[in-house]
Amino acid sequence: MAATDHASDFDPQLIFDHPDPYPLFAMLRNTSPVLRTEFASRVAWVVTRYDDCLAILKDAETYSSASNREVGRVMGRTLIEMDGKEHTRHRALVQQVFVPKNMDALQPVLRQLVSDLCDELARERRVDLVASFTERFPIQVIAHMVGIPREDYARYAEWAYAIVGFAKDYPAGQRASGEMRDYLLPIIAARRAAPRDDVISKLVTGRVEGHGLSDEEIVSFLRLLVPAGAETTMRLIGNLLVALLSERSRWERVRADRSLVPWAIEETLRWETSVLMVSRETTRPVELHGVQIPEREMVSVVVGSANRDERHYERPDEWDLDRRADDHLSFGFGRHHCLGYHLARLEASIALDALLERFPELRLDPDAPPPAITGLAFRSPKVLRVVTR
């Protein structure tokens, strides 16, 4: 089986609007677990089974991250397109930002940010949780970590989401990328002169084997923090709230037993991961399920499909609070395992705990359409209308 997609036939908005790709993924797992596609004159091999996706993510020697170089046109060169010693050095320089003890120390700030947002929610009986809460909290966290003044949070958020959305509006993404660079460079210079307790200071002072990061490398990493640290967490919290409120007995159960909060988060990560696909590039010819994949071709690892592989999970399309599966691939695996996994779980936990505590009667707005999780590459609700009391 082969499929050919033409750029003229594909609407990039489907990356954000596709209603439900999971039936397609299930069909591919069962009939064509390795599928050759062609889009915009570039060949890609789509891999959809759990075991295959895991094996590819584990094997960084055979499957290079250089395939992510396209993202670098907007963000600059970042960890997600690096391999080997270059990746090891850069990861060592930036991972100190995300060690659990540093993230745990952020808890008072996270709780205050959530409390302030909940104060705003409490003023209204009907609200859209996406616009009023899930889109705002994670970007505020990243802005705080970076050292952005609070009065600039809104402007930083505009740049952030324009950069993330470069696939549908490349000029806007490029423009936002340049404006963010111009904004950050003076802050970087100030931190080199007088370091503080923030992310930029850790980046400018960090050294591995005598090497540090240049200003441009720091700017690129800070651009990457937007999709890696805010966009994905925003989607996670939105998907989590859809899962709990769509069948409100789930909300009541978790509210009554807060020990279930971590498992609600894990099951949401498996059931509706924020980012459905990651890409790799073969460094040598490989064979998978009898299919020959040449050297230097893109492999699309569909982790959203892997997380719903019926060979690995029973009833994979169901959100099940009692599943207790923490082996999903939503944070990747191996060398490129997500650095911000602890922060994402922490933010989701604090956000959910606050909403459970402050709004015990929170429920879907009966006068609004049911919430829909959409997207082909990135998935979350665009709107989540609720009644707060």
BAZAZA-879109 format. One record per atom (N, C-alpha, C): x, z negated, y negated. Coordinates in steps of 0.02 Angstrom, whole numbers, padded with zeros to 5 digits, always signed. Layout:
! BAZAZA-879109
XZY/...
! end
This chain:
! BAZAZA-879109
+00042+00000+00060/+00000+00000+00000/+00044+00000-00062/+00027+00041-00109/+00064+00043-00171/+00015+00046-00229/+00036+00022-00286/-00006+00024-00345/+00035+00046-00404/+00005+00087-00447/+00040+00110-00507/-00004+00094-00567/+00023+00057-00613/-00011+00041-00675/+00022+00080-00731/-00017+00105-00776/+00011+00142-00833/+00001+00101-00897/+00051+00101-00938/+00048+00061-01000/-00014+00079-01041/-00034+00143-01041/-00090+00164-01082/-00156+00136-01054/-00157+00116-00991/-00219+00091-00960/-00223+00014-00962/-00170-00019-00983/-00167-00091-00979/-00175-00122-01048/-00223-00167-01054/-00234-00203-01117/-00194-00268-01114/-00143-00275-01157/-00103-00337-01155/-00145-00400-01165/-00204-00393-01195/-00246-00452-01205/-00268-00482-01139/-00267-00441-01085/-00285-00468-01019/-00237-00524-00997/-00177-00524-01024/-00130-00578-01009/-00162-00645-01026/-00204-00645-01078/-00236-00707-01100/-00310-00710-01082/-00342-00652-01068/-00415-00650-01061/-00440-00636-00991/-00397-00617-00944/-00421-00598-00877/-00463-00655-00848/-00525-00640-00824/-00569-00694-00802/-00547-00729-00738/-00524-00692-00688/-00509-00725-00624/-00465-00680-00580/-00399-00691-00580/-00355-00649-00539/-00349-00673-00467/-00380-00730-00450/-00367-00760-00385/-00394-00719-00325/-00451-00685-00331/-00472-00641-00275/-00421-00586-00263/-00392-00558-00316/-00341-00507-00308/-00279-00536-00274/-00259-00596-00295/-00200-00627-00263/-00213-00639-00189/-00273-00662-00172/-00289-00676-00102/-00285-00611-00061/-00311-00556-00090/-00308-00492-00055/-00235-00471-00044/-00194-00480-00096/-00124-00461-00089/-00087-00504-00037/-00101-00569-00036/-00069-00612+00014/-00084-00588+00084/-00144-00564+00095/-00166-00546+00162/-00152-00473+00182/-00143-00430+00133/-00134-00359+00149/-00067-00331+00125/-00043-00355+00068/+00019-00328+00039/+00058-00384+00006/+00089-00429+00045/+00123-00486+00015/+00183-00466-00027/+00208-00404-00018/+00260-00377-00062/+00235-00310-00086/+00217-00305-00148/+00183-00246-00175/+00225-00214-00229/+00237-00149-00222/+00274-00112-00273/+00225-00089-00327/+00241-00104-00390/+00201-00081-00446/+00246-00046-00496/+00216-00008-00540/+00254+00024-00593/+00215+00018-00658/+00248-00010-00708/+00216-00020-00772/+00265-00002-00827/+00243+00041-00872/+00286+00062-00928/+00353+00088-00902/+00350+00127-00849/+00409+00159-00819/+00458+00110-00787/+00436+00049-00776/+00479+00000-00744/+00447-00023-00678/+00486-00023-00625/+00462-00044-00560/+00466-00120-00555/+00415-00150-00526/+00416-00222-00511/+00386-00233-00442/+00412-00282-00407/+00389-00300-00340/+00353-00367-00345/+00289-00367-00329/+00247-00425-00336/+00245-00464-00270/+00264-00527-00272/+00268-00570-00212/+00218-00627-00221/+00175-00638-00170/+00118-00682-00180/+00111-00739-00131/+00150-00741-00076/+00143-00796-00027/+00189-00854-00045/+00166-00914-00028/+00202-00975-00046/+00274-00975-00019/+00283-00964+00045/+00349-00968+00075/+00397-00918+00044/+00372-00858+00029/+00414-00807-00001/+00433-00825-00072/+00384-00849-00110/+00398-00869-00180/+00449-00926-00182/+00441-00975-00138/+00488-01031-00136/+00558-01007-00118/+00563-00962-00068/+00629-00937-00047/+00663-00900-00104/+00626-00862-00142/+00656-00825-00198/+00680-00872-00252/+00639-00922-00269/+00658-00969-00321/+00719-01011-00301/+00727-01022-00236/+00784-01060-00211/+00849-01019-00214/+00844-00953-00209/+00903-00910-00199/+00922-00877-00265/+00957-00915-00307/+00977-00888-00373/+01033-00838-00368/+01068-00836-00312/+01121-00787-00304/+01093-00717-00292/+01039-00713-00254/+01009-00648-00239/+00959-00627-00291/+00925-00676-00321/+00872-00661-00369/+00892-00690-00437/+00917-00647-00480/+00944-00667-00545/+00888-00678-00596/+00902-00720-00645/+00855-00732-00700/+00866-00683-00757/+00911-00636-00749/+00923-00586-00802/+00861-00545-00818/+00812-00545-00772/+00751-00508-00784/+00713-00532-00846/+00729-00593-00869/+00694-00621-00927/+00725-00600-00993/+00769-00550-00991/+00803-00530-01053/+00754-00503-01105/+00696-00478-01084/+00647-00452-01132/+00624-00507-01179/+00615-00567-01152/+00595-00624-01194/+00648-00638-01248/+00711-00624-01231/+00765-00636-01278/+00761-00593-01341/+00724-00539-01338/+00717-00497-01398/+00682-00535-01454/+00642-00585-01436/+00607-00624-01486/+00637-00694-01493/+00655-00725-01437/+00679-00794-01439/+00754-00800-01446/+00791-00746-01433/+00863-00751-01428/+00883-00768-01357/+00947-00770-01344/+00970-00783-01276/+00958-00857-01258/+00923-00868-01203/+00905-00936-01184/+00920-00948-01110/+00909-01010-01089/+00921-01030-01020/+00884-00988-00969/+00824-00965-00986/+00783-00931-00935/+00811-00863-00915/+00860-00836-00952/+00890-00773-00931/+00963-00781-00910/+00986-00843-00905/+01056-00855-00887/+01064-00869-00813/+01123-00854-00787/+01141-00868-00718/+01210-00900-00716/+01228-00924-00656/+01296-00947-00643/+01322-01000-00690/+01386-00994-00707/+01419-01045-00748/+01390-01050-00818/+01369-00993-00845/+01339-00995-00911/+01276-01038-00910/+01234-01028-00860/+01173-01068-00854/+01190-01142-00843/+01237-01156-00799/+01256-01225-00784/+01279-01261-00846/+01321-01228-00887/+01347-01260-00947/+01292-01273-00998/+01250-01222-01010/+01197-01230-01060/+01145-01282-01037/+01129-01281-00973/+01080-01330-00948/+01107-01401-00955/+01171-01409-00940/+01202-01476-00947/+01199-01500-01020/+01206-01453-01066/+01205-01472-01137/+01136-01493-01161/+01084-01461-01134/+01017-01475-01160/+00976-01523-01117/+00996-01533-01054/+00954-01574-01011/+00954-01648-01031/+01005-01669-01070/+01005-01739-01093/+00944-01754-01135/+00916-01702-01167/+00856-01712-01208/+00797-01734-01165/+00796-01712-01101/+00737-01721-01060/+00745-01772-01004/+00800-01811-01004/+00806-01861-00952/+00748-01911-00958/+00723-01935-00901/+00663-01978-00902/+00667-02037-00950/+00725-02069-00956/+00729-02128-01000/+00717-02109-01073/+00741-02049-01093/+00728-02026-01161/+00655-02009-01171/+00624-01979-01119/+00553-01962-01125/+00510-02025-01126/+00527-02074-01084/+00489-02136-01083/+00493-02173-01150/+00551-02167-01183/+00559-02199-01248/+00514-02169-01301/+00489-02109-01288/+00443-02075-01334/+00371-02100-01330/+00357-02141-01279/+00287-02159-01267/+00250-02188-01327/+00281-02233-01366/+00244-02258-01425/+00225-02203-01474/+00269-02155-01484/+00254-02099-01529/+00198-02057-01500/+00201-02042-01435/+00150-02001-01404/+00082-02035-01409/+00081-02100-01396/+00017-02136-01399/-00011-02137-01470/+00033-02142-01520/+00009-02142-01589/-00018-02073-01608/+00016-02020-01588/-00009-01952-01602/-00077-01942-01571/-00085-01963-01508/-00149-01955-01474/-00203-01998-01507/-00185-02059-01526/-00233-02103-01559/-00258-02073-01624/-00213-02044-01663/-00233-02013-01726/-00282-01955-01713/-00268-01914-01662/-00312-01859-01646/-00380-01885-01621/-00379-01939-01582/-00442-01968-01558/-00483-01996-01616/-00449-02024-01666/-00485-02048-01726/-00524-01991-01758/-00493-01933-01762/-00526-01874-01791/-00584-01853-01746/-00574-01852-01680/-00627-01832-01635/-00688-01878-01641/-00675-01942-01651/-00729-01992-01653/-00776-01982-01712/-00753-01946-01762/-00796-01935-01821/-00851-01884-01808/-00843-01845-01754/-00891-01792-01739/-00924-01805-01672/-00987-01786-01666/-01021-01793-01602/-01007-01733-01557/-01002-01674-01586/-00988-01613-01549/-00922-01583-01574/-00876-01569-01528/-00811-01541-01548/-00788-01491-01495/-00741-01449-01515/-00705-01406-01469/-00638-01440-01455/-00630-01464-01394/-00569-01502-01377/-00506-01459-01380/-00513-01393-01371/-00454-01351-01375/-00427-01350-01447/-00470-01333-01494/-00449-01328-01564/-00432-01396-01593/-00468-01448-01572/-00460-01514-01603/-00410-01559-01568/-00392-01542-01506/-00350-01589-01468/-00295-01555-01428/-00313-01513-01379/-00262-01488-01333/-00211-01442-01366/-00232-01403-01416/-00184-01359-01451/-00140-01398-01500/-00163-01455-01521/-00127-01491-01574/-00078-01542-01547/-00096-01579-01495/-00054-01633-01472/+00015-01610-01448/+00021-01563-01401/+00088-01545-01376/+00135-01516-01429/+00108-01476-01475/+00151-01447-01526/+00174-01502-01574/+00133-01552-01586/+00154-01609-01627/+00210-01648-01594/+00206-01654-01528/+00258-01690-01490/+00324-01654-01498/+00324-01587-01487/+00386-01549-01492/+00412-01551-01563/+00368-01544-01612/+00390-01547-01682/+00423-01614-01698/+00394-01667-01673/+00424-01734-01683/+00492-01738-01650/+00497-01715-01588/+00561-01718-01552/+00615-01678-01588/+00596-01620-01615/+00644-01578-01649/+00666-01609-01715/+00621-01648-01746/+00637-01679-01810/+00604-01644-01868/+00549-01607-01854/+00512-01573-01906/+00471-01624-01945/+00473-01624-02011/+00430-01670-02049/+00356-01658-02034/+00318-01711-02035/+00247-01706-02016/+00209-01657-02059/+00228-01653-02123/+00191-01607-02167/+00203-01534-02148/+00253-01520-02106/+00267-01452-02086/+00242-01436-02015/+00207-01483-01984/+00182-01471-01915/+00139-01409-01911/+00094-01399-01959/+00048-01343-01955/+00085-01276-01961/+00134-01273-02006/+00173-01211-02013/+00214-01198-01950/+00244-01251-01923/+00283-01244-01861/+00239-01219-01805/+00177-01244-01801/+00130-01223-01749/+00114-01149-01755/+00104-01125-01817/+00089-01054-01827/+00146-01011-01802/+00208-01028-01819/+00265-00991-01793/+00267-00993-01717/+00255-01053-01691/+00261-01063-01618/+00214-01017-01581/+00151-01016-01600/+00102-00976-01563/+00110-00902-01575/+00137-00883-01632/+00153-00812-01643/+00210-00789-01597/+00260-00832-01589/+00316-00816-01544/+00291-00811-01472/+00250-00858-01450/+00223-00857-01383/+00181-00793-01371/+00145-00772-01422/+00100-00714-01414/+00132-00647-01430/+00199-00643-01425/+00232-00580-01445/+00211-00521-01401/+00187-00534-01340/+00167-00479-01296/+00108-00439-01325/+00065-00473-01362/+00007-00438-01390/+00018-00418-01463/+00067-00449-01498/+00081-00431-01567/+00156-00442-01578/+00196-00392-01558/+00268-00398-01561/+00294-00407-01632/+00270-00369-01682/+00294-00379-01751/+00282-00450-01776/+00224-00478-01760/+00210-00546-01783/+00257-00596-01749/+00271-00585-01685/+00317-00628-01650/+00387-00625-01679/+00410-00564-01694/+00476-00556-01724/+00480-00589-01793/+00427-00580-01831/+00426-00609-01899/+00428-00685-01895/+00388-00714-01850/+00387-00787-01843/+00454-00813-01817/+00486-00774-01773/+00551-00794-01746/+00602-00798-01803/+00602-00749-01848/+00649-00749-01904/+00635-00805-01953/+00570-00818-01966/+00552-00871-02013/+00570-00939-01985/+00560-00948-01920/+00579-01012-01889/+00655-01022-01893/+00692-00968-01882/+00766-00972-01887/+00786-00994-01957/+00758-00961-02008/+00775-00978-02077/+00758-01050-02093/+00705-01075-02064/+00683-01145-02076/+00730-01194-02041/+00751-01177-01979/+00789-01224-01939/+00863-01228-01958/+00892-01173-01981/+00965-01173-01993/+00987-01228-02043/+00951-01238-02098/+00972-01293-02143/+00966-01362-02110/+00916-01371-02067/+00908-01435-02032/+00967-01445-01984/+00986-01391-01949/+01043-01394-01903/+01107-01413-01941/+01117-01381-01999/+01176-01396-02039/+01176-01469-02061/+01117-01494-02079/+01112-01564-02101/+01128-01612-02043/+01106-01594-01983/+01119-01638-01925/+01192-01635-01904/+01224-01579-01915/+01297-01576-01901/+01334-01623-01948/+01310-01627-02009/+01342-01670-02058/+01325-01743-02048/+01262-01757-02028/+01240-01826-02020/+01189-01829-01963/+01212-01837-01901/+01167-01837-01843/+01116-01894-01847/+01056-01881-01817/+01004-01931-01812/+00984-01938-01739/+00931-01975-01726/+00906-01983-01658/+00851-01932-01647/+00869-01868-01642/+00820-01817-01628/+00852-01762-01586/+00812-01715-01565/+00835-01662-01520/+00892-01622-01550/+00885-01602-01614/+00936-01560-01645/+01003-01596-01647/+01001-01660-01663/+01064-01698-01665/+01097-01700-01596/+01057-01709-01543/+01086-01709-01476/+01116-01641-01460/+01084-01588-01483/+01109-01521-01469/+01174-01506-01508/+01177-01528-01570/+01237-01512-01611/+01297-01554-01591/+01285-01613-01562/+01341-01657-01545/+01361-01652-01472/+01319-01621-01430/+01332-01618-01359/+01393-01574-01342/+01431-01595-01291/+01489-01557-01268/+01491-01559-01191/+01507-01503-01161/+01520-01499-01090/+01585-01460-01081/+01634-01492-01051/+01700-01461-01041/+01728-01435-01107/+01717-01473-01160/+01743-01456-01226/+01703-01404-01264/+01649-01379-01234/+01608-01328-01267/+01543-01358-01293/+01524-01335-01352/+01460-01354-01381/+01417-01292-01391/+01362-01300-01427/+01316-01245-01441/+01325-01221-01512/+01323-01156-01522/+01325-01127-01589/+01256-01136-01622/+01254-01124-01687/+01190-01129-01723/+01139-01081-01693/+01159-01020-01678/+01112-00971-01650/+01087-00992-01581/+01130-01022-01541/+01109-01046-01475/+01059-01103-01481/+01070-01146-01531/+01023-01201-01542/+00956-01174-01565/+00956-01126-01611/+00893-01096-01634/+00856-01065-01576/+00891-01029-01532/+00859-00997-01475/+00828-01049-01429/+00863-01103-01417/+00836-01155-01374/+00774-01186-01405/+00775-01198-01471/+00717-01227-01504/+00657-01180-01502/+00670-01115-01507/+00615-01067-01498/+00586-01072-01428/+00630-01080-01378/+00607-01085-01308/+00566-01148-01297/+00581-01202-01334/+00544-01264-01326/+00469-01254-01338/+00452-01204-01377/+00382-01193-01394/+00341-01174-01332/+00358-01118-01298/+00320-01102-01238/+00334-01150-01181/+00397-01172-01174/+00416-01214-01117/+00390-01285-01125/+00388-01310-01187/+00370-01380-01197/+00302-01393-01227/+00273-01344-01262/+00209-01356-01295/+00154-01312-01266/+00167-01247-01262/+00116-01200-01238/+00092-01218-01168/+00139-01230-01122/+00120-01245-01053/+00082-01311-01048/+00103-01361-01086/+00070-01426-01083/+00001-01422-01114/-00007-01384-01168/-00073-01374-01197/-00121-01345-01145/-00096-01296-01107/-00139-01265-01057/-00153-01314-00999/-00103-01352-00979/-00113-01401-00926/-00168-01451-00944/-00166-01479-01005/-00215-01528-01025/-00285-01497-01029/-00288-01435-01054/-00353-01400-01057/-00382-01389-00988/-00340-01366-00941/-00363-01353-00873/-00384-01418-00839/-00347-01472-00852/-00363-01537-00823/-00432-01561-00847/-00446-01553-00911/-00510-01575-00938/-00567-01533-00912/-00556-01468-00903/-00608-01425-00873/-00623-01449-00803/-00572-01463-00763/-00582-01485-00694/-00622-01550-00692/-00606-01597-00735/-00638-01663-00733/-00708-01663-00762/-00720-01623-00814/-00785-01624-00846/-00835-01576-00816/-00810-01524-00781/-00856-01477-00749/-00897-01509-00694/-00868-01558-00660/-00905-01600-00613/-00892-01671-00635/-00939-01698-00673/-00924-01759-00710/-00913-01820-00665/-00933-01815-00602/-00918-01870-00556/-00843-01879-00549/-00806-01825-00558/-00733-01830-00557/-00708-01872-00616/-00737-01858-00675/-00718-01896-00735/-00732-01970-00725/-00791-01987-00698/-00810-02056-00687/-00764-02089-00637/-00746-02053-00586/-00703-02081-00534/-00634-02098-00562/-00605-02051-00600/-00539-02063-00629/-00541-02117-00682/-00596-02119-00719/-00603-02172-00770/-00606-02241-00738/-00637-02245-00680/-00644-02309-00646/-00579-02330-00611/-00538-02281-00594/-00476-02295-00557/-00419-02255-00587/-00383-02285-00635/-00332-02248-00672/-00272-02230-00628/-00266-02260-00569/-00212-02240-00524/-00220-02169-00501/-00279-02140-00511/-00293-02071-00491/-00269-02020-00544/-00251-02044-00604/-00230-01998-00657/-00173-01953-00635/-00119-01980-00607/-00064-01935-00586/-00086-01883-00535/-00131-01902-00489/-00152-01853-00439/-00199-01800-00468/-00238-01820-00519/-00279-01771-00553/-00235-01719-00588/-00179-01742-00616/-00132-01696-00649/-00100-01650-00597/-00076-01678-00541/-00043-01637-00490/-00090-01585-00462/-00152-01604-00449/-00199-01555-00421/-00216-01501-00471/-00218-01518-00535/-00230-01467-00586/-00171-01419-00590/-00110-01446-00587/-00051-01403-00588/-00053-01353-00530/-00076-01375-00472/-00080-01330-00415/-00137-01280-00423/-00195-01305-00442/-00257-01266-00443/-00257-01214-00499/-00236-01233-00558/-00235-01187-00616/-00170-01199-00654/-00116-01171-00630/-00053-01178-00665/-00054-01141-00731/-00018-01167-00780/-00020-01137-00847/+00011-01067-00848/+00066-01058-00812/+00101-00994-00809/+00099-00969-00737/+00068-00911-00727/+00055-00888-00659/+00114-00852-00627/+00159-00825-00668/+00211-00782-00640/+00278-00797-00673/+00331-00792-00634/+00399-00792-00661/+00435-00731-00632/+00484-00707-00668/+00517-00646-00645/+00590-00659-00626/+00614-00620-00579/+00683-00620-00558/+00705-00547-00549/+00771-00537-00542/+00799-00470-00532/+00847-00473-00473/+00839-00427-00426/+00882-00427-00367/+00954-00410-00385/+01001-00446-00355/+01072-00432-00365/+01101-00389-00309/+01060-00379-00257/+01080-00337-00200/+01017-00313-00166/+01020-00262-00124/+00961-00240-00087/+00937-00296-00041/+00871-00306-00037/+00842-00357+00007/+00784-00328+00045/+00767-00361+00100/+00709-00341+00139/+00663-00401+00146/+00599-00390+00132/+00549-00443+00135/+00486-00416+00167/+00466-00444+00224/+00408-00420+00262/+00414-00345+00278/+00475-00324+00294/+00486-00255+00312/+00489-00208+00253/+00484-00235+00193/+00486-00193+00132/+00557-00196+00103/+00585-00138+00089/+00652-00134+00060/+00648-00136-00016/+00682-00185-00045/+00684-00191-00118/+00755-00175-00140/+00764-00123-00181/+00832-00104-00202/+00864-00156-00248/+00928-00148-00260/+00965-00189-00307/+00941-00176-00378/+00944-00229-00420/+00929-00225-00491/+00857-00203-00506/+00811-00227-00465/+00741-00216-00480/+00705-00282-00489/+00653-00281-00530/+00618-00342-00547/+00573-00365-00490/+00574-00430-00478/+00528-00461-00431/+00484-00510-00469/+00419-00501-00465/+00372-00546-00498/+00349-00598-00448/+00369-00660-00460/+00353-00715-00415/+00288-00747-00440/+00233-00736-00404/+00167-00758-00427/+00154-00829-00402/+00178-00878-00441/+00171-00947-00419/+00098-00969-00419/+00057-00938-00462/-00015-00953-00461/-00046-00935-00394/-00023-00881-00364/-00046-00861-00297/-00017-00907-00244/+00048-00922-00250/+00080-00967-00202/+00044-01034-00198/+00023-01059-00256/-00011-01124-00259/-00080-01123-00227/-00106-01062-00213/-00171-01057-00180/-00165-01020-00113/-00107-01023-00083/-00096-00989-00020/-00129-01029+00036/-00178-00997+00069/-00214-01031+00123/-00169-01046+00183/-00111-01016+00186/-00064-01033+00239/-00030-01101+00226/-00034-01123+00165/+00001-01185+00146/-00048-01241+00127/-00105-01223+00099/-00154-01273+00078/-00222-01258+00109/-00257-01310+00131/-00326-01301+00153/-00372-01296+00092/-00422-01254+00097/-00471-01244+00043/-00435-01238-00025/-00389-01190-00031/-00346-01189-00090/-00381-01175-00156/-00440-01143-00154/-00475-01128-00216/-00514-01187-00244/-00518-01241-00205/-00554-01300-00228/-00507-01348-00264/-00532-01379-00318/-00496-01434-00350/-00516-01498-00313/-00469-01530-00280/-00483-01587-00236/-00439-01646-00256/-00470-01697-00283/-00434-01756-00306/-00399-01793-00248/-00424-01783-00188/-00395-01817-00130/-00342-01775-00093/-00324-01718-00121/-00276-01674-00088/-00207-01707-00085/-00185-01737-00140/-00121-01772-00144/-00062-01727-00127/-00064-01665-00150/-00009-01617-00138/+00034-01612-00201/+00098-01627-00194/+00143-01623-00251/+00199-01572-00239/+00187-01525-00194/+00238-01475-00178/+00220-01406-00208/+00177-01406-00259/+00161-01343-00293/+00223-01316-00327/+00220-01253-00348/+00277-01220-00379/+00269-01211-00455/+00226-01250-00485/+00210-01240-00555/+00268-01255-00602/+00315-01296-00581/+00375-01309-00621/+00435-01270-00595/+00422-01221-00552/+00477-01182-00523/+00512-01222-00469/+00574-01200-00454/+00613-01233-00402/+00686-01212-00411/+00731-01254-00388/+00802-01235-00389/+00833-01243-00457/+00882-01199-00472/+00921-01206-00533/+00878-01203-00596/+00824-01165-00593/+00783-01156-00653/+00720-01200-00651/+00722-01253-00611/+00666-01300-00612/+00656-01324-00683/+00593-01327-00704/+00577-01342-00774/+00608-01407-00798/+00647-01404-00852/+00678-01464-00880/+00627-01513-00907/+00570-01488-00930/+00521-01530-00963/+00466-01556-00919/+00476-01555-00852/+00423-01574-00807/+00400-01646-00819/+00447-01691-00832/+00429-01762-00841/+00389-01770-00906/+00410-01736-00959/+00374-01739-01022/+00303-01711-01015/+00295-01656-00980/+00229-01625-00971/+00182-01674-00936/+00206-01704-00882/+00164-01753-00846/+00148-01813-00890/+00198-01836-00928/+00188-01894-00971/+00136-01879-01025/+00141-01822-01058/+00093-01804-01109/+00023-01798-01081/+00016-01765-01024/-00050-01758-00993/-00080-01825-00975/-00038-01870-00949/-00062-01936-00930/-00085-01976-00990/-00044-01976-01043/-00062-02014-01103/-00125-01985-01135/-00129-01919-01138/-00188-01886-01167/-00251-01904-01128/-00248-01899-01062/-00307-01913-01022/-00326-01987-01026/-00277-02032-01022/-00292-02103-01027/-00327-02119-01093/-00304-02090-01147/-00334-02104-01213/-00406-02079-01215/-00419-02019-01191/-00487-01992-01192/-00533-02033-01147/-00509-02054-01088/-00549-02095-01043/-00567-02161-01077/-00520-02190-01113/-00531-02255-01145/-00576-02250-01206/-00563-02200-01249/-00598-02195-01313/-00667-02163-01307/-00675-02119-01257/-00738-02081-01253/-00767-02084-01182/-00792-02142-01163/-00819-02150-01095/-00878-02103-01081/-00914-02082-01133/-00972-02039-01123/-00955-01965-01134/-00891-01949-01139/-00871-01879-01150/-00900-01834-01096/-00929-01778-01117/-00960-01732-01069/-00963-01663-01100/-00972-01613-01059/-00980-01545-01084/-01042-01540-01127/-01038-01501-01179/-01095-01490-01224/-01148-01450-01187/-01207-01478-01175/-01258-01442-01137/-01285-01380-01173/-01274-01377-01239/-01298-01319-01278/-01246-01264-01285/-01188-01274-01256/-01135-01224-01260/-01125-01191-01192/-01098-01130-01191/-01083-01097-01127/-01033-01139-01088/-01036-01137-01021/-00987-01174-00980/-00917-01150-00997/-00868-01195-00994/-00799-01175-01011/-00771-01127-00960/-00729-01081-00983/-00699-01031-00940/-00623-01033-00947/-00589-01040-00891/-00516-01034-00890/-00499-00961-00879/-00461-00931-00925/-00447-00860-00922/-00372-00846-00929/-00353-00785-00909/-00284-00763-00917/-00256-00735-00853/-00210-00688-00859/-00177-00658-00801/-00105-00684-00795/-00072-00696-00850/-00004-00724-00848/-00004-00797-00869/-00047-00814-00918/-00055-00882-00943/-00128-00900-00937/-00144-00959-00911/-00215-00976-00901/-00233-01044-00930/-00289-01045-00967/-00318-01106-00994/-00383-01088-01029/-00424-01137-01045/-00484-01121-01083/-00468-01106-01156/-00502-01058-01185/-00494-01046-01257/-00537-01093-01297/-00593-01114-01267/-00641-01158-01300/-00664-01210-01248/-00671-01272-01270/-00696-01325-01226/-00742-01370-01268/-00805-01350-01272/-00853-01386-01315/-00881-01446-01278/-00876-01504-01311/-00897-01567-01280/-00939-01608-01329/-00974-01656-01300/-01009-01708-01338/-00970-01772-01328/-00953-01805-01383/-00909-01864-01379/-00947-01929-01367/-01011-01930-01382/-01049-01993-01374/-01123-01978-01364/
! end
